[in-house]
Amino acid sequence: MTDMMKAVRLHEFGGPDVLLYEDAPRPEISAVDVLVRVHATSLNPPDLYLRDGYRALPPEWQPNPSFPLILGTDVSGTVAVVGEDVSQFKVGDEVHAMVRFPHDLMTGSSAYAEYVRVPASDLALKPVGIDHVQAAGAPMSLLTAWQFLVDLGHDAPNPFQTFPHAPALLDGKTVLVNGAGGGVGHLAVQIAKWQGARVVAVASGKHEALLNDLGVDIFIDHTKTAAERVAKNVDLVLDAVGGANMERFLPSIKPTGALFLVNPLGFSGYDEAARRKITVSTTQVRSNGAQLAEPGRLLEDGSIRVVIDSTYPLAEASAAHRRASEGSIQGKIVLVAI
């Protein structure tokens, strides 16, 4: 095996054109790592934010890394080398993972490459019956939906609030998912349905057919109707969009209900939520291979599925990032390395 590989690197922050497909050293692994030959990797919002230098954050929070960086957190591929202390995986296993997140949030987890070093604890066997493209599209979005809605899976301090996030029991409840056509949203819709919830999906009209196919009970086209005006007595709102005016959903939620914010930055409705006896909660998704295997079984038996917006060769990562910047993504954008 050569000590070099192809990777997509950036030597400076900026727009999609700073992503360069070039030779890079193949990563070395420790005793607790696995070297994965990458078949596919998917785009996630942190990739876009890091490429841009997290310019939306206050200057003191912005990264100051050593270049070059390799972006990418989600990966699906084949085990090429196992560390000497790794017993649960062997060479040739097909695996997928969310790699070292949020530990490498400001430096990149290096999945946009032919090979990536992955802690064995982050890895899960790729679900049988889905391909590497779908498996690469799953990890961050699926773990986000799972940790918000089903099982937090860790006791790490919450960087956004003083109390641990607690998923809600959804059987028989009404759940509104804002941004239901996107990566996290389309999986959250399916997981809520699997749990027995009545699901209201909010997205643009281009997603209506897909979301109806995924089993939503009510679809609201936010380009035609303000969701908060028609959605009433909801038990839980999962906002997978973020941005301005997230507090607009509070009047739609029952007292003792909850508002879960995937991206809480900018939310200003805590006092109103307290008056309405609504719990506002968020969490930071964390890598967890054993936990990824749990919803992996739902991918395996067809209970849920990963929707792919588009695929690009690894060498065309800049084009994939341009597609991501256009918005209205349906599911996930995936880079194919093999």
C-alpha positions as CSV (number, residue, x, y, z in Angstrom):
1,M,0.0,0.0,0.0
2,T,1.5,3.4,-1.0
3,D,2.0,6.0,1.7
4,M,0.2,8.6,-0.4
5,M,-3.5,9.0,-1.5
6,K,-5.8,11.4,-3.2
7,A,-7.7,13.8,-0.9
8,V,-9.7,17.0,-1.1
9,R,-7.8,19.6,0.9
10,L,-8.0,23.3,1.6
11,H,-5.1,25.5,2.1
12,E,-7.2,28.6,3.0
13,F,-10.7,29.3,4.0
14,G,-13.2,30.5,1.4
15,G,-15.8,29.5,-1.2
16,P,-16.1,26.1,-2.9
17,D,-13.1,26.7,-5.2
18,V,-10.7,26.5,-2.3
19,L,-11.3,22.7,-2.2
20,L,-8.4,21.1,-4.1
21,Y,-8.2,17.5,-5.2
22,E,-4.5,16.5,-4.7
23,D,-2.0,14.1,-3.3
24,A,-1.8,13.8,0.5
25,P,-0.1,11.5,3.0
26,R,-2.1,8.4,3.8
27,P,-3.1,8.6,7.5
28,E,-1.3,6.6,10.1
29,I,-3.4,4.8,12.8
30,S,-3.0,4.2,16.5
31,A,-3.7,0.9,18.3
32,V,-7.4,1.8,18.8
33,D,-8.0,3.0,15.2
34,V,-9.1,1.5,11.9
35,L,-7.9,2.7,8.5
36,V,-10.9,2.7,6.2
37,R,-10.7,2.7,2.4
38,V,-13.3,5.3,1.5
39,H,-16.1,4.3,-1.0
40,A,-18.2,7.4,-0.3
41,T,-18.5,10.4,2.0
42,S,-21.3,12.9,2.4
43,L,-21.7,16.6,2.9
44,N,-22.9,18.0,6.2
45,P,-23.4,21.7,7.3
46,P,-20.2,21.7,9.5
47,D,-18.2,20.9,6.3
48,L,-19.5,24.1,4.7
49,Y,-19.0,26.2,7.8
50,L,-15.4,25.0,8.3
51,R,-14.6,25.5,4.6
52,D,-15.7,29.1,5.1
53,G,-13.8,29.5,8.4
54,Y,-16.9,29.6,10.5
55,R,-17.3,33.3,9.6
56,A,-20.8,33.4,11.2
57,L,-19.3,32.8,14.6
58,P,-17.8,35.5,16.8
59,P,-14.1,36.0,16.0
60,E,-13.0,34.4,19.3
61,W,-14.8,31.2,18.4
62,Q,-13.4,31.0,14.9
63,P,-10.8,28.3,14.1
64,N,-7.1,29.0,13.6
65,P,-5.9,25.6,12.3
66,S,-2.8,24.5,10.6
67,F,-3.4,24.1,6.9
68,P,-3.9,22.0,4.8
69,L,-7.2,20.6,6.2
70,I,-9.3,17.7,4.9
71,L,-13.0,18.2,5.5
72,G,-15.6,15.5,5.9
73,T,-17.1,13.6,8.8
74,D,-19.4,10.9,7.3
75,V,-17.8,7.9,5.6
76,S,-18.7,4.5,4.3
77,G,-16.0,2.1,3.1
78,T,-14.0,-1.0,3.7
79,V,-11.6,-1.8,6.5
80,A,-8.0,-1.7,5.2
81,V,-6.0,-1.9,8.4
82,V,-6.9,-2.5,12.0
83,G,-5.0,-1.3,15.1
84,E,-3.5,-3.8,17.3
85,D,-6.0,-3.3,20.1
86,V,-9.1,-3.5,17.8
87,S,-10.9,-6.8,18.0
88,Q,-14.5,-6.0,16.8
89,F,-13.5,-5.3,13.2
90,K,-11.4,-7.1,10.6
91,V,-9.8,-6.3,7.3
92,G,-12.5,-6.4,4.5
93,D,-15.4,-5.5,6.8
94,E,-17.8,-2.9,5.2
95,V,-18.3,-0.1,7.7
96,H,-19.7,3.4,8.1
97,A,-19.2,6.1,10.7
98,M,-19.4,9.7,11.8
99,V,-15.7,10.3,12.4
100,R,-14.4,12.0,15.5
101,F,-17.2,14.5,15.9
102,P,-17.4,17.0,17.5
103,H,-13.7,16.5,18.5
104,D,-12.5,17.6,15.0
105,L,-15.2,20.2,14.5
106,M,-12.7,23.0,13.9
107,T,-10.1,21.0,12.0
108,G,-12.1,18.5,9.9
109,S,-12.3,14.8,10.3
110,S,-10.6,14.0,7.0
111,A,-13.2,11.9,5.3
112,Y,-12.9,13.6,1.8
113,A,-10.1,11.3,1.0
114,E,-9.3,7.8,-0.3
115,Y,-8.4,6.7,3.2
116,V,-9.5,7.9,6.6
117,R,-8.4,7.1,10.2
118,V,-11.4,6.2,12.3
119,P,-11.5,5.3,16.0
120,A,-13.0,1.8,16.3
121,S,-15.5,3.2,18.8
122,D,-17.0,5.4,16.0
123,L,-17.5,2.6,13.6
124,A,-20.5,0.4,12.8
125,L,-20.9,-2.3,10.3
126,K,-22.6,-1.0,7.1
127,P,-26.2,-2.1,7.1
128,V,-26.7,-5.0,4.7
129,G,-28.9,-4.2,1.8
130,I,-27.9,-0.5,1.3
131,D,-25.0,0.6,-0.8
132,H,-22.0,2.8,0.3
133,V,-23.7,5.9,-1.1
134,Q,-26.7,5.5,1.2
135,A,-24.5,4.4,4.1
136,A,-22.3,7.5,3.7
137,G,-25.3,9.7,3.7
138,A,-26.6,8.3,7.0
139,P,-24.2,8.9,10.0
140,M,-24.4,12.5,11.1
141,S,-28.0,13.1,10.0
142,L,-29.2,9.8,11.4
143,L,-27.3,10.2,14.7
144,T,-28.6,13.7,15.1
145,A,-32.2,12.6,14.6
146,W,-31.7,9.6,16.9
147,Q,-30.0,11.5,19.7
148,F,-32.6,14.2,19.6
149,L,-35.6,11.9,19.4
150,V,-34.7,8.4,20.7
151,D,-31.6,8.1,22.9
152,L,-29.0,10.7,23.7
153,G,-26.5,7.9,24.2
154,H,-23.9,9.8,26.3
155,D,-23.4,11.9,29.4
156,A,-21.0,14.5,28.0
157,P,-21.8,18.1,29.2
158,N,-24.2,20.0,26.9
159,P,-22.4,22.9,25.3
160,F,-25.6,24.8,24.7
161,Q,-27.5,24.5,28.0
162,T,-27.1,23.6,31.7
163,F,-29.2,20.5,31.6
164,P,-28.9,17.3,29.5
165,H,-31.1,16.9,26.5
166,A,-33.9,14.4,27.1
167,P,-35.7,12.8,24.1
168,A,-39.5,12.7,24.3
169,L,-41.8,9.7,24.1
170,L,-43.5,10.1,20.7
171,D,-46.0,7.3,20.5
172,G,-49.4,8.8,19.9
173,K,-48.0,12.4,19.9
174,T,-48.0,15.0,17.2
175,V,-44.6,16.0,16.0
176,L,-43.8,18.9,13.6
177,V,-40.5,18.7,11.7
178,N,-39.4,21.9,10.2
179,G,-36.9,21.4,7.3
180,A,-38.4,17.9,6.7
181,G,-36.9,17.5,3.3
182,G,-33.3,17.9,4.4
183,G,-30.7,15.5,5.7
184,V,-31.7,15.5,9.3
185,G,-35.4,16.3,8.6
186,H,-36.2,13.4,6.3
187,L,-34.7,10.9,8.7
188,A,-36.4,12.6,11.7
189,V,-39.8,12.3,9.9
190,Q,-39.2,8.6,9.5
191,I,-38.0,7.9,13.0
192,A,-40.9,9.8,14.5
193,K,-43.3,7.7,12.3
194,W,-41.5,4.5,13.4
195,Q,-42.1,5.6,17.0
196,G,-45.8,5.9,16.5
197,A,-46.1,9.7,16.1
198,R,-48.4,11.7,13.9
199,V,-46.1,13.8,11.8
200,V,-46.5,17.3,10.3
201,A,-43.8,18.0,7.8
202,V,-42.8,21.6,6.9
203,A,-40.7,22.0,3.7
204,S,-40.9,23.6,0.3
205,G,-43.3,22.2,-2.3
206,K,-40.6,20.3,-4.2
207,H,-40.4,17.9,-1.2
208,E,-44.1,17.1,-1.0
209,A,-44.2,13.9,-3.0
210,L,-41.2,12.5,-1.2
211,L,-42.5,13.3,2.3
212,N,-45.9,11.9,1.5
213,D,-44.1,8.8,0.3
214,L,-42.3,8.7,3.6
215,G,-45.6,8.6,5.4
216,V,-46.2,12.1,6.8
217,D,-49.7,12.8,8.0
218,I,-49.8,16.5,7.0
219,F,-47.5,18.4,4.6
220,I,-47.2,22.2,4.8
221,D,-45.5,24.1,2.0
222,H,-43.8,26.9,3.8
223,T,-43.5,28.9,0.6
224,K,-47.3,29.2,0.5
225,T,-48.4,28.9,4.1
226,A,-46.8,30.0,7.4
227,A,-46.6,26.7,9.3
228,E,-47.1,28.4,12.7
229,R,-50.4,29.8,11.6
230,V,-52.0,26.4,10.8
231,A,-50.2,24.0,13.1
232,K,-51.9,23.9,16.5
233,N,-51.7,21.7,19.7
234,V,-48.4,20.1,18.6
235,D,-46.6,18.0,21.3
236,L,-43.1,18.5,19.8
237,V,-41.5,20.7,17.2
238,L,-38.1,19.6,15.8
239,D,-36.6,22.6,14.0
240,A,-33.9,21.2,11.7
241,V,-33.5,24.6,9.9
242,G,-32.5,27.2,12.6
243,G,-31.9,30.8,11.6
244,A,-34.1,33.8,12.3
245,N,-37.4,33.6,14.3
246,M,-37.4,30.0,15.6
247,E,-39.6,31.2,18.4
248,R,-42.5,31.6,16.0
249,F,-43.3,27.9,16.6
250,L,-44.0,28.4,20.3
251,P,-47.7,29.3,20.0
252,S,-48.2,26.0,18.0
253,I,-46.9,23.9,20.9
254,K,-49.1,22.5,23.8
255,P,-48.2,23.5,27.3
256,T,-45.7,21.0,28.6
257,G,-44.7,20.3,25.0
258,A,-41.2,20.8,23.6
259,L,-39.2,22.7,21.0
260,F,-36.0,20.9,19.9
261,L,-33.5,23.1,18.1
262,V,-30.9,21.4,15.9
263,N,-29.1,24.7,15.6
264,P,-30.1,26.9,18.5
265,L,-27.8,29.9,17.7
266,G,-30.0,33.0,17.6
267,F,-33.1,31.6,19.5
268,S,-34.5,34.3,21.7
269,G,-37.8,32.8,23.0
270,Y,-36.7,31.3,26.3
271,D,-38.8,33.6,28.4
272,E,-41.9,33.1,26.3
273,A,-41.3,29.3,26.3
274,A,-41.1,29.4,30.1
275,R,-44.4,31.3,30.3
276,R,-46.0,28.7,28.1
277,K,-44.4,25.8,30.1
278,I,-42.6,24.6,26.9
279,T,-39.3,22.9,27.2
280,V,-36.7,24.2,24.8
281,S,-33.8,21.8,24.3
282,T,-30.8,21.1,22.1
283,T,-27.7,19.0,22.0
284,Q,-24.5,18.5,20.1
285,V,-24.5,15.3,18.1
286,R,-21.6,13.0,19.1
287,S,-19.9,10.1,17.3
288,N,-20.9,6.7,18.6
289,G,-20.5,3.5,16.6
290,A,-22.5,1.2,18.8
291,Q,-25.4,3.7,18.8
292,L,-25.2,4.2,15.0
293,A,-25.8,0.4,14.7
294,E,-29.2,0.8,16.3
295,P,-30.9,2.8,13.6
296,G,-28.7,0.9,11.2
297,R,-31.0,-2.0,11.8
298,L,-33.9,0.2,10.6
299,L,-32.0,0.9,7.4
300,E,-31.3,-2.8,7.0
301,D,-35.0,-3.9,7.3
302,G,-36.3,-1.0,5.3
303,S,-38.1,0.8,8.1
304,I,-36.3,4.0,7.2
305,R,-34.2,5.0,4.2
306,V,-31.6,7.6,3.3
307,V,-32.6,9.9,0.4
308,I,-29.8,11.0,-1.9
309,D,-30.1,14.5,-3.4
310,S,-27.1,14.0,-5.8
311,T,-23.7,12.4,-6.1
312,Y,-20.4,13.7,-7.3
313,P,-16.9,12.2,-7.8
314,L,-14.6,13.0,-4.9
315,A,-12.5,15.1,-7.3
316,E,-15.5,17.3,-7.9
317,A,-16.1,18.3,-4.2
318,S,-16.1,21.9,-5.1
319,A,-19.1,21.3,-7.4
320,A,-20.8,19.4,-4.6
321,H,-20.3,22.3,-2.3
322,R,-21.8,24.7,-4.9
323,R,-24.8,22.5,-5.0
324,A,-25.1,22.6,-1.2
325,S,-24.9,26.4,-1.3
326,E,-28.0,26.5,-3.6
327,G,-30.2,25.2,-0.8
328,S,-33.4,23.2,-1.0
329,I,-31.4,19.9,-0.7
330,Q,-33.5,16.8,-0.7
331,G,-31.8,14.3,1.6
332,K,-28.0,14.1,1.3
333,I,-25.2,15.1,-1.2
334,V,-22.6,12.4,-1.5
335,L,-19.0,12.3,-2.8
336,V,-18.0,8.9,-4.4
337,A,-14.4,7.9,-4.0
338,I,-14.6,4.5,-5.7
